[in-house]
Amino acid sequence: MIDTLPKDPIILLGYINTKLRDDYSSLALLCDDLNVSETELKARLASIGYTYDSKLNKFI
């Protein structure tokens, strides 16, 4: 559930990028494992100007 993730979008960005770097090879795997909506996660980070780059496997 997305409610279990950090509420502050900047902290969320750091959390997600760290998880992607250290534990997951793709955003889809992270979302599946954490049981969060990929669409909703992307929307929350887009609200602060970040988009997911699949080649780099991080939000930039």
C-alpha positions as a Python dict, from the first residue, in 0.01 Angstrom:
ca = {
    (1, 'M'): (0, 0, 0),
    (2, 'I'): (129, 343, -89),
    (3, 'D'): (25, 466, 257),
    (4, 'T'): (311, 268, 410),
    (5, 'L'): (569, 472, 217),
    (6, 'P'): (711, 806, 334),
    (7, 'K'): (455, 1088, 296),
    (8, 'D'): (707, 1364, 215),
    (9, 'P'): (778, 1343, -160),
    (10, 'I'): (1149, 1430, -123),
    (11, 'I'): (1199, 1158, 139),
    (12, 'L'): (994, 921, -80),
    (13, 'L'): (1224, 996, -374),
    (14, 'G'): (1534, 909, -173),
    (15, 'Y'): (1372, 597, -30),
    (16, 'I'): (1256, 466, -369),
    (17, 'N'): (1583, 542, -549),
    (18, 'T'): (1779, 371, -271),
    (19, 'K'): (1556, 62, -291),
    (20, 'L'): (1591, 57, -670),
    (21, 'R'): (1970, 89, -648),
    (22, 'D'): (2018, -167, -372),
    (23, 'D'): (1738, -421, -401),
    (24, 'Y'): (1542, -410, -727),
    (25, 'S'): (1629, -430, -1096),
    (26, 'S'): (1310, -251, -1202),
    (27, 'L'): (1031, -30, -1074),
    (28, 'A'): (777, -302, -1155),
    (29, 'L'): (954, -550, -926),
    (30, 'L'): (974, -294, -644),
    (31, 'C'): (605, -206, -675),
    (32, 'D'): (502, -571, -689),
    (33, 'D'): (710, -661, -385),
    (34, 'L'): (597, -358, -180),
    (35, 'N'): (237, -396, -303),
    (36, 'V'): (213, -38, -427),
    (37, 'S'): (61, 104, -744),
    (38, 'E'): (329, 190, -998),
    (39, 'T'): (98, 453, -1149),
    (40, 'E'): (33, 618, -813),
    (41, 'L'): (401, 613, -718),
    (42, 'K'): (498, 770, -1050),
    (43, 'A'): (228, 1036, -1004),
    (44, 'R'): (349, 1126, -654),
    (45, 'L'): (706, 1171, -774),
    (46, 'A'): (595, 1350, -1091),
    (47, 'S'): (431, 1608, -864),
    (48, 'I'): (783, 1721, -765),
    (49, 'G'): (920, 1698, -1118),
    (50, 'Y'): (1070, 1346, -1125),
    (51, 'T'): (1012, 1071, -1380),
    (52, 'Y'): (1128, 712, -1385),
    (53, 'D'): (1415, 628, -1620),
    (54, 'S'): (1412, 253, -1682),
    (55, 'K'): (1763, 251, -1832),
    (56, 'L'): (1909, 409, -1518),
    (57, 'N'): (1653, 236, -1294),
    (58, 'K'): (1588, 550, -1093),
    (59, 'F'): (1376, 861, -1076),
    (60, 'I'): (1548, 1163, -1227),
}
